[in-house]
């Protein structure tokens, strides 16, 4: 580099009297270009924050699926009878949630467009008919399950990722979080509802306004938009019977009750 600067200086002083030769001129020109533009920098791939998040979520989902598959194989190999019962229950819960979600969508569409039952499509009419002919569980039916929800695999600390995601959707929380955050948020949500239930028992449902009753039902999983106030009060009273009979270790049942107790409630039939 020093040689190039010296040669160019001499050329400037001596003008055309200096014959540098074509090869040397070429090298000097390359050296001069290097001075002007600098050395080439190695290219590096930089992911945007959004791409980083997607990559991380993809990794977490893949790992979660692998762990879930191993867990199912472990249950099937070591506890075959229990695994059959567990699988049937999980599939049943997913089907109940999917049916309830579709029924809510149909009823919301009926309300939005002022449609009556006979104006629906055949499939929507049949879906509502099947939902409405189901049975609503009684308080004793729910409480009979309390031991199943206090230990493995339905206890709060034993729920799998897919199960936690389904429950998060049921209580209107985002399911797009790592498993430990889903579990923590669901625990906090259920604990708050349990504390509210204890406070409401002391106050008395009769002290609530009509709007407060409907809001309380909605928080606990019942779509109270088109349900009469008295029906809402009855349902809320039954919910409180279940909630206030549960211990802290059984709160997983209260969380699942958001789906179990709001499905096929007579007051939702139109």
ChimeraX commands (.cxc) that place a marker at each C-alpha (Angstrom):
marker #1 position 0.00,0.00,0.00 radius 0.5
marker #1 position 2.88,2.37,0.81 radius 0.5
marker #1 position 4.49,1.50,-2.55 radius 0.5
marker #1 position 1.32,2.47,-4.41 radius 0.5
marker #1 position 1.16,5.85,-2.69 radius 0.5
marker #1 position 4.83,6.55,-3.48 radius 0.5
marker #1 position 4.43,5.56,-7.13 radius 0.5
marker #1 position 1.33,7.70,-7.58 radius 0.5
marker #1 position 3.09,10.66,-5.95 radius 0.5
marker #1 position 6.07,10.31,-8.27 radius 0.5
marker #1 position 3.78,10.01,-11.25 radius 0.5
marker #1 position 2.01,13.21,-10.24 radius 0.5
marker #1 position 5.35,15.05,-9.92 radius 0.5
marker #1 position 7.06,13.73,-13.05 radius 0.5
marker #1 position 4.02,13.55,-15.28 radius 0.5
marker #1 position 4.39,11.51,-18.43 radius 0.5
marker #1 position 8.14,11.08,-18.05 radius 0.5
marker #1 position 7.63,8.16,-15.77 radius 0.5
marker #1 position 6.83,4.88,-17.51 radius 0.5
marker #1 position 5.35,2.58,-14.90 radius 0.5
marker #1 position 4.52,-0.26,-17.19 radius 0.5
marker #1 position 1.06,-1.73,-17.82 radius 0.5
marker #1 position 1.31,-4.45,-15.15 radius 0.5
marker #1 position 2.39,-2.03,-12.43 radius 0.5
marker #1 position -0.28,0.49,-13.41 radius 0.5
marker #1 position -2.90,-2.24,-13.14 radius 0.5
marker #1 position -1.72,-3.18,-9.66 radius 0.5
marker #1 position -1.66,0.44,-8.57 radius 0.5
marker #1 position -5.19,0.97,-9.85 radius 0.5
marker #1 position -6.38,-2.05,-7.90 radius 0.5
marker #1 position -4.63,-0.75,-4.79 radius 0.5
marker #1 position -6.25,2.66,-5.27 radius 0.5
marker #1 position -9.68,1.10,-5.60 radius 0.5
marker #1 position -9.01,-0.79,-2.39 radius 0.5
marker #1 position -8.26,2.51,-0.64 radius 0.5
marker #1 position -11.48,4.10,-1.89 radius 0.5
marker #1 position -13.91,1.25,-1.21 radius 0.5
marker #1 position -12.20,-0.68,1.57 radius 0.5
marker #1 position -11.78,-4.41,1.90 radius 0.5
marker #1 position -14.82,-6.56,1.09 radius 0.5
marker #1 position -16.80,-7.59,4.17 radius 0.5
marker #1 position -17.98,-11.12,4.67 radius 0.5
marker #1 position -21.76,-11.44,4.27 radius 0.5
marker #1 position -23.70,-12.65,7.26 radius 0.5
marker #1 position -27.28,-13.83,7.44 radius 0.5
marker #1 position -29.26,-11.81,9.94 radius 0.5
marker #1 position -32.77,-13.05,10.81 radius 0.5
marker #1 position -35.39,-10.52,11.70 radius 0.5
marker #1 position -36.89,-10.67,15.22 radius 0.5
marker #1 position -40.12,-11.99,13.69 radius 0.5
marker #1 position -38.24,-14.82,11.96 radius 0.5
marker #1 position -36.39,-15.58,15.20 radius 0.5
marker #1 position -39.69,-15.90,17.08 radius 0.5
marker #1 position -41.16,-18.17,14.41 radius 0.5
marker #1 position -38.05,-20.34,14.48 radius 0.5
marker #1 position -38.20,-20.59,18.27 radius 0.5
marker #1 position -41.93,-21.45,18.27 radius 0.5
marker #1 position -41.36,-24.08,15.59 radius 0.5
marker #1 position -38.62,-25.62,17.72 radius 0.5
marker #1 position -40.80,-25.62,20.84 radius 0.5
marker #1 position -43.75,-27.18,18.97 radius 0.5
marker #1 position -41.53,-29.90,17.51 radius 0.5
marker #1 position -40.02,-30.72,20.91 radius 0.5
marker #1 position -43.44,-30.70,22.57 radius 0.5
marker #1 position -44.85,-33.12,20.01 radius 0.5
marker #1 position -41.89,-35.46,20.48 radius 0.5
marker #1 position -42.29,-35.41,24.27 radius 0.5
marker #1 position -46.05,-35.95,23.97 radius 0.5
marker #1 position -45.54,-38.97,21.70 radius 0.5
marker #1 position -43.04,-40.48,24.16 radius 0.5
marker #1 position -45.49,-39.90,27.00 radius 0.5
marker #1 position -48.27,-41.69,25.12 radius 0.5
marker #1 position -45.99,-44.61,24.30 radius 0.5
marker #1 position -44.98,-44.83,27.97 radius 0.5
marker #1 position -48.62,-44.94,29.12 radius 0.5
marker #1 position -49.59,-47.46,26.46 radius 0.5
marker #1 position -46.68,-49.75,27.35 radius 0.5
marker #1 position -46.85,-49.56,31.16 radius 0.5
marker #1 position -50.52,-48.79,31.88 radius 0.5
marker #1 position -52.52,-50.15,28.92 radius 0.5
marker #1 position -55.95,-50.12,30.60 radius 0.5
marker #1 position -55.51,-46.65,32.00 radius 0.5
marker #1 position -54.18,-45.43,28.65 radius 0.5
marker #1 position -57.37,-46.56,26.89 radius 0.5
marker #1 position -59.50,-44.66,29.42 radius 0.5
marker #1 position -57.25,-41.59,29.21 radius 0.5
marker #1 position -57.32,-41.57,25.39 radius 0.5
marker #1 position -61.10,-41.90,25.27 radius 0.5
marker #1 position -61.52,-39.07,27.78 radius 0.5
marker #1 position -59.15,-36.77,25.91 radius 0.5
marker #1 position -60.81,-37.40,22.56 radius 0.5
marker #1 position -64.21,-36.89,24.16 radius 0.5
marker #1 position -63.11,-33.59,25.69 radius 0.5
marker #1 position -61.75,-32.38,22.35 radius 0.5
marker #1 position -64.99,-33.34,20.61 radius 0.5
marker #1 position -67.09,-31.57,23.24 radius 0.5
marker #1 position -64.99,-28.43,22.90 radius 0.5
marker #1 position -65.16,-28.53,19.09 radius 0.5
marker #1 position -68.96,-29.05,19.13 radius 0.5
marker #1 position -69.50,-26.24,21.63 radius 0.5
marker #1 position -67.26,-23.89,19.64 radius 0.5
marker #1 position -69.15,-24.60,16.42 radius 0.5
marker #1 position -72.52,-24.16,18.14 radius 0.5
marker #1 position -71.42,-20.77,19.49 radius 0.5
marker #1 position -70.36,-19.71,16.01 radius 0.5
marker #1 position -73.72,-20.76,14.53 radius 0.5
marker #1 position -75.72,-18.95,17.22 radius 0.5
marker #1 position -73.59,-15.83,16.89 radius 0.5
marker #1 position -74.26,-15.87,13.14 radius 0.5
marker #1 position -78.01,-16.29,13.81 radius 0.5
marker #1 position -77.96,-13.30,16.14 radius 0.5
marker #1 position -75.92,-11.15,13.76 radius 0.5
marker #1 position -78.15,-11.78,10.73 radius 0.5
marker #1 position -81.47,-12.16,12.66 radius 0.5
marker #1 position -81.91,-15.73,11.46 radius 0.5
marker #1 position -84.34,-18.24,12.90 radius 0.5
marker #1 position -83.60,-21.94,13.25 radius 0.5
marker #1 position -85.43,-23.00,10.05 radius 0.5
marker #1 position -83.38,-20.50,7.98 radius 0.5
marker #1 position -80.09,-22.26,8.74 radius 0.5
marker #1 position -78.36,-24.71,6.43 radius 0.5
marker #1 position -79.06,-28.40,6.92 radius 0.5
marker #1 position -75.68,-29.08,8.57 radius 0.5
marker #1 position -76.02,-26.16,11.00 radius 0.5
marker #1 position -79.57,-27.18,11.93 radius 0.5
marker #1 position -78.48,-30.78,12.51 radius 0.5
marker #1 position -75.50,-29.69,14.60 radius 0.5
marker #1 position -77.66,-27.54,16.90 radius 0.5
marker #1 position -80.24,-30.31,17.16 radius 0.5
marker #1 position -77.60,-32.81,18.30 radius 0.5
marker #1 position -76.11,-30.36,20.79 radius 0.5
marker #1 position -79.49,-29.46,22.26 radius 0.5
marker #1 position -80.52,-33.10,22.72 radius 0.5
marker #1 position -77.53,-33.83,24.91 radius 0.5
marker #1 position -77.76,-33.93,28.70 radius 0.5
marker #1 position -76.46,-31.30,31.08 radius 0.5
marker #1 position -74.43,-32.82,33.98 radius 0.5
marker #1 position -75.74,-32.35,37.50 radius 0.5
marker #1 position -73.64,-31.04,40.39 radius 0.5
marker #1 position -73.21,-34.52,41.85 radius 0.5
marker #1 position -72.11,-35.86,38.47 radius 0.5
marker #1 position -69.30,-33.32,38.36 radius 0.5
marker #1 position -68.21,-33.77,41.98 radius 0.5
marker #1 position -68.02,-37.55,41.49 radius 0.5
marker #1 position -65.01,-36.90,39.23 radius 0.5
marker #1 position -63.00,-34.84,41.71 radius 0.5
marker #1 position -60.45,-37.56,42.53 radius 0.5
marker #1 position -59.67,-38.05,38.82 radius 0.5
marker #1 position -58.63,-34.39,38.56 radius 0.5
marker #1 position -56.39,-34.25,41.62 radius 0.5
marker #1 position -53.73,-36.73,40.46 radius 0.5
marker #1 position -52.01,-37.97,37.31 radius 0.5
marker #1 position -52.84,-37.41,34.47 radius 0.5
marker #1 position -55.65,-34.84,34.88 radius 0.5
marker #1 position -54.21,-32.93,37.83 radius 0.5
marker #1 position -53.11,-29.39,37.04 radius 0.5
marker #1 position -49.41,-30.26,37.23 radius 0.5
marker #1 position -49.75,-33.28,34.94 radius 0.5
marker #1 position -51.68,-31.88,31.96 radius 0.5
marker #1 position -49.95,-32.24,28.60 radius 0.5
marker #1 position -49.26,-29.40,26.17 radius 0.5
marker #1 position -52.14,-30.11,23.77 radius 0.5
marker #1 position -54.52,-30.39,26.70 radius 0.5
marker #1 position -53.34,-27.05,28.09 radius 0.5
marker #1 position -53.80,-25.40,24.69 radius 0.5
marker #1 position -57.39,-26.65,24.42 radius 0.5
marker #1 position -58.21,-25.39,27.91 radius 0.5
marker #1 position -56.57,-22.03,27.16 radius 0.5
marker #1 position -58.87,-21.58,24.18 radius 0.5
marker #1 position -61.87,-22.53,26.31 radius 0.5
marker #1 position -61.15,-19.74,28.81 radius 0.5
marker #1 position -60.21,-17.24,26.06 radius 0.5
marker #1 position -56.47,-17.20,26.78 radius 0.5
marker #1 position -53.87,-17.43,24.03 radius 0.5
marker #1 position -52.64,-20.99,23.42 radius 0.5
marker #1 position -49.50,-19.80,21.61 radius 0.5
marker #1 position -47.10,-19.95,24.55 radius 0.5
marker #1 position -44.58,-22.46,25.93 radius 0.5
marker #1 position -46.07,-25.21,28.08 radius 0.5
marker #1 position -44.82,-23.87,31.41 radius 0.5
marker #1 position -46.39,-20.46,30.72 radius 0.5
marker #1 position -49.70,-22.02,29.65 radius 0.5
marker #1 position -49.82,-24.01,32.88 radius 0.5
marker #1 position -48.93,-20.99,35.00 radius 0.5
marker #1 position -51.57,-18.77,33.39 radius 0.5
marker #1 position -54.27,-21.43,33.70 radius 0.5
marker #1 position -53.39,-21.97,37.37 radius 0.5
marker #1 position -53.66,-18.25,38.07 radius 0.5
marker #1 position -56.90,-17.96,36.10 radius 0.5
marker #1 position -58.50,-20.88,37.94 radius 0.5
marker #1 position -57.33,-19.66,41.35 radius 0.5
marker #1 position -58.83,-16.22,40.73 radius 0.5
marker #1 position -62.18,-17.75,39.73 radius 0.5
marker #1 position -62.12,-19.98,42.83 radius 0.5
marker #1 position -61.49,-16.96,45.06 radius 0.5
marker #1 position -64.23,-14.99,43.33 radius 0.5
marker #1 position -66.62,-17.91,43.88 radius 0.5
marker #1 position -65.91,-17.94,47.63 radius 0.5
marker #1 position -66.48,-14.19,47.82 radius 0.5
marker #1 position -69.71,-14.49,45.80 radius 0.5
marker #1 position -71.05,-17.17,48.15 radius 0.5
marker #1 position -70.60,-14.73,51.05 radius 0.5
marker #1 position -72.27,-11.90,49.14 radius 0.5
marker #1 position -75.12,-13.95,47.67 radius 0.5
marker #1 position -76.17,-14.21,44.03 radius 0.5
marker #1 position -79.32,-12.24,44.85 radius 0.5
marker #1 position -77.19,-9.14,45.43 radius 0.5
marker #1 position -75.91,-9.12,41.84 radius 0.5
marker #1 position -77.50,-7.03,39.12 radius 0.5
marker #1 position -78.71,-8.69,35.92 radius 0.5
marker #1 position -75.59,-7.54,34.06 radius 0.5
marker #1 position -73.29,-8.75,36.83 radius 0.5
marker #1 position -74.94,-12.18,36.72 radius 0.5
marker #1 position -74.47,-12.49,32.95 radius 0.5
marker #1 position -70.85,-11.32,33.20 radius 0.5
marker #1 position -70.16,-13.85,35.97 radius 0.5
marker #1 position -71.61,-16.66,33.84 radius 0.5
marker #1 position -69.59,-15.61,30.80 radius 0.5
marker #1 position -66.35,-15.61,32.83 radius 0.5
marker #1 position -67.10,-19.20,33.86 radius 0.5
marker #1 position -67.73,-20.47,30.33 radius 0.5
marker #1 position -71.47,-20.00,29.80 radius 0.5
marker #1 position -72.48,-17.85,26.83 radius 0.5
marker #1 position -75.25,-15.96,28.59 radius 0.5
marker #1 position -76.12,-13.57,25.75 radius 0.5
marker #1 position -79.44,-15.19,24.89 radius 0.5
marker #1 position -80.26,-16.82,28.24 radius 0.5
marker #1 position -82.90,-15.45,30.59 radius 0.5
marker #1 position -81.65,-13.88,33.81 radius 0.5
marker #1 position -83.28,-16.49,36.05 radius 0.5
marker #1 position -81.67,-19.31,34.08 radius 0.5
marker #1 position -78.30,-17.58,34.49 radius 0.5
marker #1 position -78.80,-17.26,38.25 radius 0.5
marker #1 position -79.72,-20.95,38.50 radius 0.5
marker #1 position -76.68,-22.01,36.52 radius 0.5
marker #1 position -74.38,-19.74,38.54 radius 0.5
marker #1 position -75.75,-21.17,41.79 radius 0.5
marker #1 position -74.96,-24.71,40.63 radius 0.5
marker #1 position -71.49,-23.64,39.55 radius 0.5
marker #1 position -70.83,-22.22,43.02 radius 0.5
marker #1 position -71.90,-25.51,44.60 radius 0.5
marker #1 position -69.22,-27.30,42.58 radius 0.5
marker #1 position -66.53,-24.67,43.06 radius 0.5
marker #1 position -66.88,-24.25,46.80 radius 0.5
marker #1 position -66.79,-28.02,47.31 radius 0.5
marker #1 position -63.34,-28.33,45.76 radius 0.5
marker #1 position -59.96,-28.21,47.47 radius 0.5
marker #1 position -56.96,-26.43,46.00 radius 0.5
marker #1 position -55.53,-29.73,44.76 radius 0.5
marker #1 position -58.76,-30.36,42.80 radius 0.5
marker #1 position -58.90,-27.07,40.92 radius 0.5
marker #1 position -58.16,-28.82,37.64 radius 0.5
marker #1 position -61.77,-30.01,37.77 radius 0.5
marker #1 position -62.94,-26.40,38.14 radius 0.5
marker #1 position -60.93,-25.48,35.06 radius 0.5
marker #1 position -62.44,-28.34,33.06 radius 0.5
marker #1 position -65.86,-27.37,34.38 radius 0.5
marker #1 position -65.74,-24.36,32.06 radius 0.5
marker #1 position -66.41,-26.86,29.26 radius 0.5
marker #1 position -68.22,-29.66,31.08 radius 0.5
marker #1 position -70.79,-27.55,32.92 radius 0.5
marker #1 position -71.67,-25.12,30.13 radius 0.5
marker #1 position -72.33,-27.80,27.50 radius 0.5
marker #1 position -75.97,-28.67,26.76 radius 0.5
marker #1 position -77.33,-26.36,29.46 radius 0.5
marker #1 position -81.12,-26.25,29.08 radius 0.5
marker #1 position -81.16,-22.49,29.27 radius 0.5
marker #1 position -79.18,-22.20,26.04 radius 0.5
marker #1 position -81.76,-23.95,23.90 radius 0.5
marker #1 position -83.71,-21.81,21.48 radius 0.5
marker link #1:1,2 radius 0.2
marker link #1:2,3 radius 0.2
marker link #1:3,4 radius 0.2
marker link #1:4,5 radius 0.2
marker link #1:5,6 radius 0.2
marker link #1:6,7 radius 0.2
marker link #1:7,8 radius 0.2
marker link #1:8,9 radius 0.2
marker link #1:9,10 radius 0.2
marker link #1:10,11 radius 0.2
marker link #1:11,12 radius 0.2
marker link #1:12,13 radius 0.2
marker link #1:13,14 radius 0.2
marker link #1:14,15 radius 0.2
marker link #1:15,16 radius 0.2
marker link #1:16,17 radius 0.2
marker link #1:17,18 radius 0.2
marker link #1:18,19 radius 0.2
marker link #1:19,20 radius 0.2
marker link #1:20,21 radius 0.2
marker link #1:21,22 radius 0.2
marker link #1:22,23 radius 0.2
marker link #1:23,24 radius 0.2
marker link #1:24,25 radius 0.2
marker link #1:25,26 radius 0.2
marker link #1:26,27 radius 0.2
marker link #1:27,28 radius 0.2
marker link #1:28,29 radius 0.2
marker link #1:29,30 radius 0.2
marker link #1:30,31 radius 0.2
marker link #1:31,32 radius 0.2
marker link #1:32,33 radius 0.2
marker link #1:33,34 radius 0.2
marker link #1:34,35 radius 0.2
marker link #1:35,36 radius 0.2
marker link #1:36,37 radius 0.2
marker link #1:37,38 radius 0.2
marker link #1:38,39 radius 0.2
marker link #1:39,40 radius 0.2
marker link #1:40,41 radius 0.2
marker link #1:41,42 radius 0.2
marker link #1:42,43 radius 0.2
marker link #1:43,44 radius 0.2
marker link #1:44,45 radius 0.2
marker link #1:45,46 radius 0.2
marker link #1:46,47 radius 0.2
marker link #1:47,48 radius 0.2
marker link #1:48,49 radius 0.2
marker link #1:49,50 radius 0.2
marker link #1:50,51 radius 0.2
marker link #1:51,52 radius 0.2
marker link #1:52,53 radius 0.2
marker link #1:53,54 radius 0.2
marker link #1:54,55 radius 0.2
marker link #1:55,56 radius 0.2
marker link #1:56,57 radius 0.2
marker link #1:57,58 radius 0.2
marker link #1:58,59 radius 0.2
marker link #1:59,60 radius 0.2
marker link #1:60,61 radius 0.2
marker link #1:61,62 radius 0.2
marker link #1:62,63 radius 0.2
marker link #1:63,64 radius 0.2
marker link #1:64,65 radius 0.2
marker link #1:65,66 radius 0.2
marker link #1:66,67 radius 0.2
marker link #1:67,68 radius 0.2
marker link #1:68,69 radius 0.2
marker link #1:69,70 radius 0.2
marker link #1:70,71 radius 0.2
marker link #1:71,72 radius 0.2
marker link #1:72,73 radius 0.2
marker link #1:73,74 radius 0.2
marker link #1:74,75 radius 0.2
marker link #1:75,76 radius 0.2
marker link #1:76,77 radius 0.2
marker link #1:77,78 radius 0.2
marker link #1:78,79 radius 0.2
marker link #1:79,80 radius 0.2
marker link #1:80,81 radius 0.2
marker link #1:81,82 radius 0.2
marker link #1:82,83 radius 0.2
marker link #1:83,84 radius 0.2
marker link #1:84,85 radius 0.2
marker link #1:85,86 radius 0.2
marker link #1:86,87 radius 0.2
marker link #1:87,88 radius 0.2
marker link #1:88,89 radius 0.2
marker link #1:89,90 radius 0.2
marker link #1:90,91 radius 0.2
marker link #1:91,92 radius 0.2
marker link #1:92,93 radius 0.2
marker link #1:93,94 radius 0.2
marker link #1:94,95 radius 0.2
marker link #1:95,96 radius 0.2
marker link #1:96,97 radius 0.2
marker link #1:97,98 radius 0.2
marker link #1:98,99 radius 0.2
marker link #1:99,100 radius 0.2
marker link #1:100,101 radius 0.2
marker link #1:101,102 radius 0.2
marker link #1:102,103 radius 0.2
marker link #1:103,104 radius 0.2
marker link #1:104,105 radius 0.2
marker link #1:105,106 radius 0.2
marker link #1:106,107 radius 0.2
marker link #1:107,108 radius 0.2
marker link #1:108,109 radius 0.2
marker link #1:109,110 radius 0.2
marker link #1:110,111 radius 0.2
marker link #1:111,112 radius 0.2
marker link #1:112,113 radius 0.2
marker link #1:113,114 radius 0.2
marker link #1:114,115 radius 0.2
marker link #1:115,116 radius 0.2
marker link #1:116,117 radius 0.2
marker link #1:117,118 radius 0.2
marker link #1:118,119 radius 0.2
marker link #1:119,120 radius 0.2
marker link #1:120,121 radius 0.2
marker link #1:121,122 radius 0.2
marker link #1:122,123 radius 0.2
marker link #1:123,124 radius 0.2
marker link #1:124,125 radius 0.2
marker link #1:125,126 radius 0.2
marker link #1:126,127 radius 0.2
marker link #1:127,128 radius 0.2
marker link #1:128,129 radius 0.2
marker link #1:129,130 radius 0.2
marker link #1:130,131 radius 0.2
marker link #1:131,132 radius 0.2
marker link #1:132,133 radius 0.2
marker link #1:133,134 radius 0.2
marker link #1:134,135 radius 0.2
marker link #1:135,136 radius 0.2
marker link #1:136,137 radius 0.2
marker link #1:137,138 radius 0.2
marker link #1:138,139 radius 0.2
marker link #1:139,140 radius 0.2
marker link #1:140,141 radius 0.2
marker link #1:141,142 radius 0.2
marker link #1:142,143 radius 0.2
marker link #1:143,144 radius 0.2
marker link #1:144,145 radius 0.2
marker link #1:145,146 radius 0.2
marker link #1:146,147 radius 0.2
marker link #1:147,148 radius 0.2
marker link #1:148,149 radius 0.2
marker link #1:149,150 radius 0.2
marker link #1:150,151 radius 0.2
marker link #1:151,152 radius 0.2
marker link #1:152,153 radius 0.2
marker link #1:153,154 radius 0.2
marker link #1:154,155 radius 0.2
marker link #1:155,156 radius 0.2
marker link #1:156,157 radius 0.2
marker link #1:157,158 radius 0.2
marker link #1:158,159 radius 0.2
marker link #1:159,160 radius 0.2
marker link #1:160,161 radius 0.2
marker link #1:161,162 radius 0.2
marker link #1:162,163 radius 0.2
marker link #1:163,164 radius 0.2
marker link #1:164,165 radius 0.2
marker link #1:165,166 radius 0.2
marker link #1:166,167 radius 0.2
marker link #1:167,168 radius 0.2
marker link #1:168,169 radius 0.2
marker link #1:169,170 radius 0.2
marker link #1:170,171 radius 0.2
marker link #1:171,172 radius 0.2
marker link #1:172,173 radius 0.2
marker link #1:173,174 radius 0.2
marker link #1:174,175 radius 0.2
marker link #1:175,176 radius 0.2
marker link #1:176,177 radius 0.2
marker link #1:177,178 radius 0.2
marker link #1:178,179 radius 0.2
marker link #1:179,180 radius 0.2
marker link #1:180,181 radius 0.2
marker link #1:181,182 radius 0.2
marker link #1:182,183 radius 0.2
marker link #1:183,184 radius 0.2
marker link #1:184,185 radius 0.2
marker link #1:185,186 radius 0.2
marker link #1:186,187 radius 0.2
marker link #1:187,188 radius 0.2
marker link #1:188,189 radius 0.2
marker link #1:189,190 radius 0.2
marker link #1:190,191 radius 0.2
marker link #1:191,192 radius 0.2
marker link #1:192,193 radius 0.2
marker link #1:193,194 radius 0.2
marker link #1:194,195 radius 0.2
marker link #1:195,196 radius 0.2
marker link #1:196,197 radius 0.2
marker link #1:197,198 radius 0.2
marker link #1:198,199 radius 0.2
marker link #1:199,200 radius 0.2
marker link #1:200,201 radius 0.2
marker link #1:201,202 radius 0.2
marker link #1:202,203 radius 0.2
marker link #1:203,204 radius 0.2
marker link #1:204,205 radius 0.2
marker link #1:205,206 radius 0.2
marker link #1:206,207 radius 0.2
marker link #1:207,208 radius 0.2
marker link #1:208,209 radius 0.2
marker link #1:209,210 radius 0.2
marker link #1:210,211 radius 0.2
marker link #1:211,212 radius 0.2
marker link #1:212,213 radius 0.2
marker link #1:213,214 radius 0.2
marker link #1:214,215 radius 0.2
marker link #1:215,216 radius 0.2
marker link #1:216,217 radius 0.2
marker link #1:217,218 radius 0.2
marker link #1:218,219 radius 0.2
marker link #1:219,220 radius 0.2
marker link #1:220,221 radius 0.2
marker link #1:221,222 radius 0.2
marker link #1:222,223 radius 0.2
marker link #1:223,224 radius 0.2
marker link #1:224,225 radius 0.2
marker link #1:225,226 radius 0.2
marker link #1:226,227 radius 0.2
marker link #1:227,228 radius 0.2
marker link #1:228,229 radius 0.2
marker link #1:229,230 radius 0.2
marker link #1:230,231 radius 0.2
marker link #1:231,232 radius 0.2
marker link #1:232,233 radius 0.2
marker link #1:233,234 radius 0.2
marker link #1:234,235 radius 0.2
marker link #1:235,236 radius 0.2
marker link #1:236,237 radius 0.2
marker link #1:237,238 radius 0.2
marker link #1:238,239 radius 0.2
marker link #1:239,240 radius 0.2
marker link #1:240,241 radius 0.2
marker link #1:241,242 radius 0.2
marker link #1:242,243 radius 0.2
marker link #1:243,244 radius 0.2
marker link #1:244,245 radius 0.2
marker link #1:245,246 radius 0.2
marker link #1:246,247 radius 0.2
marker link #1:247,248 radius 0.2
marker link #1:248,249 radius 0.2
marker link #1:249,250 radius 0.2
marker link #1:250,251 radius 0.2
marker link #1:251,252 radius 0.2
marker link #1:252,253 radius 0.2
marker link #1:253,254 radius 0.2
marker link #1:254,255 radius 0.2
marker link #1:255,256 radius 0.2
marker link #1:256,257 radius 0.2
marker link #1:257,258 radius 0.2
marker link #1:258,259 radius 0.2
marker link #1:259,260 radius 0.2
marker link #1:260,261 radius 0.2
marker link #1:261,262 radius 0.2
marker link #1:262,263 radius 0.2
marker link #1:263,264 radius 0.2
marker link #1:264,265 radius 0.2
marker link #1:265,266 radius 0.2
marker link #1:266,267 radius 0.2
marker link #1:267,268 radius 0.2
marker link #1:268,269 radius 0.2
marker link #1:269,270 radius 0.2
view
